[in-house]
Amino acid sequence: MKVHEFEKIVNKLELKVRNGRDRHAWFEYEGQVITRTKRSHGSGFDLPANLIRQQLKINERQLAGLISCSVSKEDYVRILIEKKLIVIPGATKSPQSA
């Protein structure tokens, strides 16, 4: 993964960032940190796409979609909801019999 592809994902998902020794980025949903990733500041090499993909909790197809613009921020939120990393209150309650 190229640095500009990583930055494209940061911008698309509106990740919060902090620069230190590395560039840390994290996804927040309703004020809660859901996923984190980071990259080195060095630009002379490719970033470890597999590691970034795992940290963002997505598969290879979804990562390619984030880079190519076929997966939106809303799609990413749905992915995280399906993986139960984001819990919507009342959305997973099963009907109770009386």
C-alpha distances in whole Angstrom, upper triangle without the diagonal:
4,7,8,6,7,10,11,11,13,15,16,17,19,17,20,18,20,19,21,20,16,15,16,16,18,19,23,25,29,28,27,24,22,18,17,13,13,11,12,14,13,11,12,9,5,5,6,5,9,10,9,10,13,14,14,16,15,14,12,14,14,10,10,13,12,9,12,15,17,17,19,19,22,21,19,22,24,21,22,26,26,24,27,25,26,30,32,36,38,35,36,39,41,45,48,51,54
4,5,5,7,9,10,11,13,15,16,17,18,17,19,18,19,18,20,19,15,14,16,16,18,20,23,26,29,29,28,25,24,20,18,15,13,10,11,12,11,8,9,8,5,6,9,9,12,13,12,13,17,17,16,19,18,18,15,17,17,13,12,15,13,10,13,16,18,18,19,20,24,22,20,24,26,24,24,28,28,27,29,27,28,32,34,37,40,37,38,42,44,47,50,53,56
4,5,5,6,9,10,11,12,14,16,16,15,16,14,16,14,16,16,13,11,13,13,16,18,21,24,28,27,26,23,22,19,17,13,11,8,9,9,9,7,9,9,7,7,10,10,14,14,12,14,17,16,16,19,18,19,17,19,18,14,14,16,14,11,14,16,19,19,19,19,23,23,20,23,26,24,24,28,28,27,29,26,27,31,33,36,39,37,38,41,44,47,50,53,56
4,5,5,6,9,10,10,12,14,15,15,16,15,17,16,19,19,15,13,15,14,17,18,21,24,27,27,26,23,23,20,18,15,14,11,13,12,12,10,12,12,10,10,13,12,16,17,14,15,19,18,17,20,19,20,18,18,17,14,14,15,12,10,12,14,17,17,17,18,21,21,19,22,25,23,24,27,28,27,29,27,27,31,33,36,39,36,37,41,43,47,50,53,56
4,5,5,6,9,10,10,12,14,14,16,15,18,17,20,20,16,14,15,14,16,16,20,22,25,25,25,22,21,18,16,14,13,12,14,14,14,12,14,13,10,9,12,10,13,14,11,12,16,16,14,17,15,16,14,15,14,10,10,11,9,6,9,11,14,14,14,15,19,18,16,19,22,20,21,24,25,24,26,24,25,29,30,34,36,34,34,38,40,44,47,50,53
4,5,5,6,9,10,11,12,11,13,12,14,14,17,17,13,11,11,10,12,13,17,20,23,22,22,19,18,15,13,10,9,8,11,12,13,11,14,13,10,8,10,9,12,12,9,10,14,13,12,15,14,15,14,15,14,10,11,13,10,8,12,13,15,14,15,14,18,18,15,18,21,19,19,23,24,22,24,22,23,26,28,31,34,32,33,36,39,42,45,48,51
4,5,5,6,8,10,10,10,11,10,13,13,16,17,14,10,11,10,12,13,17,19,22,22,21,19,18,16,14,12,11,10,12,12,13,12,15,15,13,11,14,13,16,15,12,14,17,15,14,17,17,18,17,18,16,13,14,14,11,10,13,13,16,15,15,14,18,18,16,18,21,20,20,24,25,24,26,23,23,27,28,32,34,32,34,37,40,43,46,49,52
4,5,5,6,9,10,10,13,13,16,17,20,21,17,14,14,12,14,14,17,19,22,22,22,20,19,17,16,14,14,13,16,15,17,15,18,17,15,13,15,13,16,17,13,14,17,16,14,17,16,17,16,16,14,11,12,11,8,7,9,9,13,12,12,12,15,16,14,17,19,19,19,22,24,23,25,23,23,26,27,31,33,31,32,36,38,41,44,48,51
4,5,5,6,8,8,11,12,15,16,19,20,16,13,13,10,11,11,14,16,19,19,19,16,15,13,12,11,12,12,15,16,18,16,19,18,15,13,14,12,14,14,11,11,14,13,10,13,12,14,14,14,11,9,10,10,6,6,10,9,12,10,10,9,13,13,11,14,16,15,15,19,20,20,21,19,19,23,24,27,30,28,29,32,35,38,41,44,47
4,6,6,6,5,8,8,12,13,16,18,14,11,10,7,9,9,12,14,17,17,17,14,14,12,11,10,10,11,14,14,17,16,19,18,16,14,15,14,16,15,11,13,15,13,11,14,14,17,17,17,15,12,14,14,10,10,13,12,15,13,12,10,14,15,12,14,17,17,16,19,21,21,22,19,19,22,24,27,30,28,29,33,35,38,41,45,47
4,6,5,7,9,10,14,15,19,20,17,14,13,10,11,11,13,15,18,18,18,16,16,15,14,14,14,15,17,17,19,18,21,21,19,17,19,17,19,19,15,16,19,17,14,17,17,19,19,19,16,14,15,14,10,11,13,11,15,13,11,10,13,15,13,15,18,18,18,21,23,23,24,21,20,24,24,28,30,28,30,34,36,39,42,46,48
4,5,8,11,13,17,18,22,23,20,16,16,12,12,11,13,14,17,18,18,17,16,15,15,15,16,17,20,20,22,20,23,22,20,18,19,17,19,19,15,15,18,16,13,16,15,17,17,16,13,12,13,11,8,9,11,9,11,9,7,6,10,11,10,12,15,15,15,18,20,20,21,19,18,22,22,26,28,26,28,31,34,36,40,43,46
4,5,9,11,15,17,21,22,19,15,14,10,9,7,9,11,14,14,14,13,12,11,12,12,14,16,19,20,22,22,25,23,21,18,19,16,18,17,14,13,16,14,11,13,13,16,17,16,13,12,14,12,9,11,13,11,13,10,8,5,9,10,8,9,13,13,12,15,17,17,18,16,15,18,19,22,25,23,25,28,31,34,37,40,43
4,6,9,13,15,19,21,18,14,13,9,9,7,9,10,13,13,14,12,13,12,12,13,14,16,19,19,22,22,25,24,22,19,21,19,21,19,16,16,18,16,13,16,16,19,20,20,17,15,17,16,12,14,16,14,16,14,11,8,11,13,11,12,15,16,15,17,20,20,20,18,16,20,20,23,26,25,26,30,33,35,38,42,44
4,6,10,13,16,18,15,11,9,6,5,5,7,10,13,12,12,10,11,9,9,10,11,13,16,17,20,20,23,22,20,17,18,17,18,17,13,14,16,13,11,14,15,18,19,20,17,15,17,17,13,14,17,16,18,15,13,10,13,15,12,12,16,16,14,17,20,19,19,16,16,19,20,23,26,25,26,30,33,36,38,42,44
4,7,10,13,16,14,10,8,5,5,6,8,11,13,11,12,10,11,11,9,10,11,13,16,16,20,20,24,23,22,19,20,19,21,19,15,17,18,15,13,17,18,22,23,23,20,18,21,20,17,18,21,19,22,19,17,14,16,18,15,15,19,19,17,20,22,21,21,18,17,20,21,24,28,27,28,31,34,37,40,43,45
4,7,10,12,10,7,6,4,7,9,11,15,17,14,15,12,14,12,10,10,9,11,13,13,16,17,21,21,20,17,18,18,20,18,15,17,18,15,14,18,19,22,23,24,21,19,21,21,18,18,21,21,23,21,19,16,20,21,18,18,22,21,20,22,25,24,24,20,20,23,25,28,31,30,31,34,37,41,43,46,49
4,6,10,8,6,5,7,9,12,14,17,19,16,16,14,16,14,11,11,9,11,12,12,15,17,21,21,20,18,19,20,22,19,16,19,20,16,17,20,22,25,25,27,24,22,24,25,21,21,25,24,27,24,23,20,23,24,21,22,25,25,23,25,28,26,26,22,23,26,28,30,33,33,34,37,40,43,45,49,51
4,7,6,5,6,9,12,15,17,21,23,20,20,17,19,17,14,12,10,10,10,9,12,15,18,19,19,16,18,19,22,19,17,20,21,18,18,22,24,26,26,28,26,23,25,26,22,22,25,25,28,26,25,23,26,27,24,25,28,27,25,28,31,29,29,25,26,29,31,33,37,36,37,40,43,46,48,52,54
4,5,6,8,11,14,18,19,23,25,22,22,19,20,18,15,13,10,11,10,9,12,15,18,19,19,17,19,21,22,19,18,21,22,19,20,23,25,28,28,30,28,25,27,28,25,24,28,28,31,29,28,26,29,30,26,27,31,29,27,30,32,30,30,27,28,31,33,35,39,38,39,42,45,48,50,54,56
4,7,9,13,16,19,22,25,27,25,24,21,22,19,15,13,10,9,8,8,10,14,16,17,18,15,17,19,21,18,17,21,21,18,20,23,25,27,27,30,28,25,27,29,26,25,28,29,32,30,29,27,31,31,28,29,32,30,28,32,33,31,31,28,29,32,35,37,41,40,40,43,46,49,51,55,57
4,6,10,13,17,19,23,25,23,22,18,19,16,13,10,7,6,5,6,9,12,14,14,15,12,14,16,18,15,13,17,18,15,17,20,22,24,24,26,24,21,23,25,22,21,25,25,28,26,26,24,27,27,24,25,29,27,25,28,30,28,29,25,26,30,32,35,38,37,37,40,43,47,49,53,55
4,7,10,14,16,20,22,20,20,16,17,14,11,9,5,5,6,6,10,12,15,15,15,12,14,15,17,15,12,16,17,14,15,18,20,22,22,24,22,19,21,22,19,18,22,22,25,23,22,20,24,24,21,22,26,24,23,26,28,26,27,23,24,28,30,32,36,35,35,38,41,45,47,51,53
4,7,11,13,17,19,17,16,13,14,11,7,6,4,7,9,10,13,15,18,18,17,13,14,15,16,14,11,14,15,12,12,16,18,21,21,23,21,18,21,22,18,18,22,22,24,22,21,19,22,22,19,20,23,22,20,23,25,23,23,20,21,24,26,29,32,31,32,35,38,41,43,47,49
4,7,10,14,16,14,14,10,11,9,6,5,6,8,11,12,16,17,20,19,17,14,15,14,16,13,10,13,14,10,10,14,15,18,19,21,18,16,18,19,15,16,20,19,21,19,17,15,18,19,15,16,20,18,17,20,22,20,21,17,18,21,23,26,29,28,29,32,35,38,41,44,47
4,6,10,13,11,10,7,7,6,4,6,8,12,15,16,19,20,23,22,20,17,17,16,17,14,11,13,13,10,9,12,14,18,19,20,17,16,19,19,15,17,20,19,21,18,16,13,16,17,13,13,17,16,14,16,19,17,17,14,14,17,19,22,26,24,25,28,31,35,37,41,43
4,7,10,9,8,6,6,5,6,9,12,15,18,19,22,23,26,24,22,19,19,17,18,16,13,13,14,11,8,11,13,17,18,19,16,15,18,17,14,16,19,18,19,15,14,10,12,14,10,10,13,13,11,13,16,15,15,11,11,15,16,19,22,21,22,25,28,32,34,38,40
4,6,6,5,4,6,7,9,12,15,18,21,22,26,26,29,28,26,22,22,21,21,19,16,17,17,14,12,14,16,19,22,22,19,18,21,20,17,19,22,20,21,17,15,12,13,15,12,10,14,14,11,13,16,16,15,11,10,13,14,17,20,19,21,23,27,30,32,36,38
4,5,5,7,7,10,12,15,18,21,25,26,29,29,33,31,29,25,25,23,23,22,19,18,18,16,13,14,16,20,22,22,19,19,22,20,18,21,23,20,21,17,15,11,11,13,11,8,12,13,10,11,14,14,13,10,8,10,11,13,17,16,17,20,24,26,29,32,35
4,6,9,10,13,15,18,21,24,28,29,32,32,36,34,32,29,28,27,27,25,22,22,22,19,17,18,20,24,26,26,22,23,26,24,21,24,26,23,24,20,18,14,13,16,14,11,14,16,13,13,17,17,15,13,10,11,10,12,16,16,18,20,24,26,28,32,34
4,7,9,12,14,17,19,23,26,27,30,31,34,33,31,28,28,26,27,24,22,22,22,19,17,18,21,25,27,27,24,24,27,25,22,25,27,25,26,22,20,16,16,19,16,14,17,18,15,15,19,19,17,14,12,13,13,15,18,19,20,23,26,29,31,34,36
4,6,9,11,15,18,21,24,26,29,30,33,32,30,26,26,24,24,22,20,20,19,16,15,16,18,22,25,26,22,22,25,24,21,24,27,25,25,22,20,16,16,18,15,13,16,16,13,13,17,16,14,11,9,11,12,14,18,18,19,21,25,28,29,33,35
4,6,8,11,14,18,21,23,26,27,30,28,26,23,22,21,21,18,16,17,16,12,12,13,16,20,22,23,20,19,23,22,19,22,25,23,24,20,19,15,16,17,14,13,16,15,12,14,17,15,14,10,10,12,15,17,20,20,20,23,26,30,31,35,37
4,7,11,14,18,21,23,26,27,30,28,25,21,20,19,18,16,14,14,13,10,9,10,13,16,19,20,17,17,20,20,17,20,23,21,22,18,17,13,14,15,11,10,13,12,8,11,13,11,10,7,7,10,13,16,19,18,18,21,24,28,30,33,36
4,7,11,14,18,20,22,23,26,24,21,18,17,15,15,13,10,11,10,7,6,7,10,14,16,18,15,14,18,18,15,17,21,20,20,17,16,13,15,15,11,11,14,12,9,12,14,12,12,9,10,14,16,19,22,21,21,24,27,30,33,36,39
4,7,11,14,16,19,20,23,21,19,15,14,14,14,11,9,10,10,6,7,9,12,15,17,19,16,15,18,19,16,17,21,20,22,18,18,15,18,18,14,14,17,15,13,16,18,16,16,12,14,17,20,23,26,25,25,28,31,34,36,40,43
4,7,11,13,16,17,19,17,15,11,11,11,11,9,6,9,9,6,7,10,12,15,16,18,16,13,16,18,15,15,19,19,21,18,18,16,19,19,15,16,19,17,15,19,20,18,19,15,17,21,23,26,29,28,28,31,34,37,39,43,46
4,7,10,12,13,16,15,13,10,10,11,12,9,7,11,12,9,10,14,15,17,18,20,18,15,18,19,16,16,20,21,23,20,20,19,22,21,18,19,22,20,19,22,24,21,22,19,21,24,27,30,33,31,31,35,37,41,43,47,49
4,6,8,10,12,11,10,7,8,10,12,10,8,12,13,11,13,16,17,19,18,21,19,16,18,20,17,16,20,21,23,21,21,20,24,23,20,22,25,23,22,25,26,24,26,22,24,28,30,33,36,34,35,38,41,44,47,50,53
4,5,8,10,10,10,8,10,13,15,13,12,15,17,15,16,20,21,22,21,24,22,19,21,23,20,19,22,24,26,25,25,24,27,27,24,26,29,26,25,29,30,28,29,26,28,31,34,37,40,38,38,42,44,48,50,54,56
4,6,9,10,11,10,13,15,18,16,15,18,20,18,19,22,23,25,23,26,24,21,22,24,21,19,23,24,27,26,26,25,28,28,25,27,30,28,27,31,33,30,32,28,30,33,35,38,42,40,41,44,47,50,52,56,59
4,6,7,9,9,13,15,18,17,16,19,21,19,21,24,24,25,24,26,25,22,22,25,22,20,23,25,28,27,27,27,30,30,27,30,32,30,30,33,34,32,34,31,32,36,38,41,44,43,43,46,49,53,55,58,61
4,6,8,9,12,14,18,17,16,19,21,20,21,24,24,24,22,25,24,20,20,23,21,18,21,23,26,25,26,26,29,29,27,29,32,30,30,33,34,32,34,31,33,36,38,42,45,43,43,47,49,53,55,59,62
4,7,10,13,15,18,18,17,20,22,22,23,26,26,26,23,25,25,22,22,24,23,20,22,25,28,27,28,29,32,31,29,32,34,32,32,36,36,34,37,34,35,39,41,45,47,45,46,49,52,55,58,61,64
4,7,9,12,15,15,15,17,19,19,21,23,23,22,20,22,23,19,19,22,20,18,20,23,26,25,27,27,30,29,27,30,32,29,29,33,34,32,34,31,33,37,39,43,45,43,43,47,49,52,55,58,61
4,7,8,11,12,12,14,16,17,17,20,19,19,16,19,19,15,15,18,17,15,17,20,22,22,23,24,27,26,23,27,28,26,26,30,30,28,31,28,30,34,36,40,42,40,40,43,46,49,52,55,58
4,6,9,9,8,11,13,13,14,17,16,16,15,17,17,13,14,17,15,14,17,19,21,20,22,22,25,24,21,24,26,23,23,27,27,25,27,25,27,30,33,36,39,37,37,40,42,46,48,52,55
4,6,5,6,9,10,11,13,14,14,14,12,16,16,12,14,17,16,14,18,20,21,20,22,22,25,23,20,23,25,22,21,25,25,23,25,23,25,29,32,35,37,35,35,38,40,44,46,50,53
4,5,5,6,9,10,10,12,11,11,9,12,12,9,10,13,12,11,14,17,18,16,18,19,21,20,17,20,21,18,19,22,22,20,23,21,23,27,29,33,35,32,32,36,38,41,44,47,50
4,6,5,6,9,10,10,10,9,8,12,12,9,11,14,14,14,17,19,19,17,20,20,22,20,17,20,21,18,18,21,21,18,21,19,22,25,28,32,34,31,30,34,36,39,42,45,48
4,5,5,6,9,10,10,11,11,14,14,11,14,16,15,15,19,20,21,19,20,20,22,20,17,20,21,18,17,21,21,18,20,18,21,24,27,30,33,31,30,33,35,39,41,45,48
4,5,5,6,9,9,10,10,13,12,9,12,14,12,12,16,17,18,16,17,16,19,18,14,17,19,16,15,19,19,17,19,17,19,23,25,28,31,29,29,32,34,38,40,44,47
4,5,5,6,6,7,7,10,9,6,10,12,10,11,14,16,16,14,15,15,17,15,12,15,16,13,13,17,17,14,17,15,17,21,23,27,29,27,26,30,32,35,38,41,44
4,5,5,6,7,9,12,11,10,13,15,14,15,18,19,19,16,18,17,19,17,14,16,17,13,13,16,16,13,15,13,16,20,23,26,28,26,25,28,30,34,36,40,43
4,5,8,10,12,15,13,11,15,16,14,16,19,19,20,17,18,16,18,17,13,15,17,14,12,16,16,13,15,12,15,18,21,24,27,25,25,28,30,34,36,40,43
4,6,9,11,13,10,9,13,13,11,13,16,16,16,13,14,12,14,13,9,11,13,10,9,13,14,12,13,11,13,16,19,22,25,23,23,26,29,32,35,38,41
4,7,10,12,10,9,13,14,12,15,18,18,17,14,15,14,15,13,10,11,12,9,8,11,11,9,11,9,12,15,18,21,23,21,20,24,26,29,32,35,38
4,7,8,6,6,10,10,10,12,15,15,14,11,13,13,14,11,8,11,11,8,8,12,11,10,13,11,14,17,19,23,25,22,21,25,27,30,33,36,39
4,6,5,6,9,10,11,13,14,15,14,12,15,15,16,13,11,14,14,10,12,15,13,12,15,15,17,20,22,26,27,24,23,27,28,32,35,38,41
4,5,5,6,9,10,11,12,14,13,12,15,16,18,15,13,17,16,13,15,18,17,15,19,18,20,23,26,29,31,27,27,31,32,35,38,41,45
4,5,5,6,9,10,10,12,10,10,13,15,16,13,12,16,15,12,15,18,16,16,19,19,20,23,25,29,30,27,26,30,31,34,37,40,44
4,5,5,6,9,10,10,9,7,10,11,13,9,8,12,12,9,12,14,13,13,17,16,17,20,22,26,27,24,24,28,29,32,35,38,42
4,5,5,6,9,10,10,8,11,12,14,12,10,14,14,12,13,17,16,15,19,17,19,22,24,27,29,26,26,30,32,35,38,41,45
4,5,5,6,8,8,8,12,14,16,13,12,16,17,14,16,20,19,19,22,21,22,25,27,30,32,29,29,33,35,38,41,44,47
4,5,5,6,5,5,8,11,13,10,10,14,14,12,15,18,17,18,21,20,20,23,24,28,30,26,27,31,33,35,39,42,45
4,6,5,6,5,7,8,11,9,9,12,13,12,14,17,17,17,20,18,19,22,23,27,29,26,27,31,33,35,39,42,45
4,6,8,8,10,12,15,13,12,16,17,16,17,21,21,21,23,22,22,26,27,31,33,30,31,34,36,39,42,46,49
4,6,8,10,13,15,13,14,17,18,17,19,22,22,22,25,24,24,27,28,32,34,30,32,35,37,40,43,46,49
4,5,7,10,12,11,12,15,16,15,18,20,20,21,24,22,22,25,26,29,31,28,29,33,35,37,41,44,47
4,6,10,11,9,11,14,14,14,17,18,18,20,22,22,21,24,24,28,29,26,27,31,33,35,39,41,45
4,7,8,6,7,10,11,10,13,15,15,16,19,18,18,20,21,25,26,23,24,28,30,32,36,39,42
4,5,5,6,9,10,11,13,14,15,17,18,17,16,19,19,23,24,22,23,27,29,32,35,38,41
4,5,5,6,9,10,11,12,14,15,16,15,14,17,17,20,22,20,22,25,28,30,33,37,39
4,5,5,6,9,10,11,12,14,15,14,13,15,14,18,19,17,19,22,25,27,30,34,36
4,5,5,6,9,10,11,12,14,14,13,15,15,19,20,17,19,22,24,27,30,33,36
4,5,5,6,9,10,11,12,11,11,14,15,18,20,17,19,22,24,27,31,34,37
4,5,5,6,9,10,10,9,8,11,11,15,17,14,16,19,22,25,28,31,34
4,5,5,6,9,10,10,9,11,11,15,16,13,14,17,19,22,25,29,32
4,5,5,6,9,9,9,12,13,17,18,15,15,19,21,24,27,30,33
4,5,5,6,5,6,9,11,14,16,14,14,18,20,23,26,29,32
4,5,5,6,5,6,8,11,13,10,10,14,16,19,22,26,29
4,5,8,8,9,11,14,14,11,11,14,16,19,22,25,28
4,5,8,9,12,15,16,13,12,16,17,21,24,27,30
4,5,6,9,12,13,11,10,13,15,19,21,25,28
4,6,10,13,15,13,13,16,18,22,24,28,31
4,6,10,12,11,11,14,17,21,23,27,29
4,6,9,8,8,11,14,17,19,23,26
4,6,5,7,10,13,16,18,22,24
4,6,7,8,12,14,16,20,21
4,6,5,9,11,13,16,18
4,6,9,11,14,17,20
4,6,10,12,16,19
4,7,9,12,15
4,6,10,13
4,7,10
4,6
4
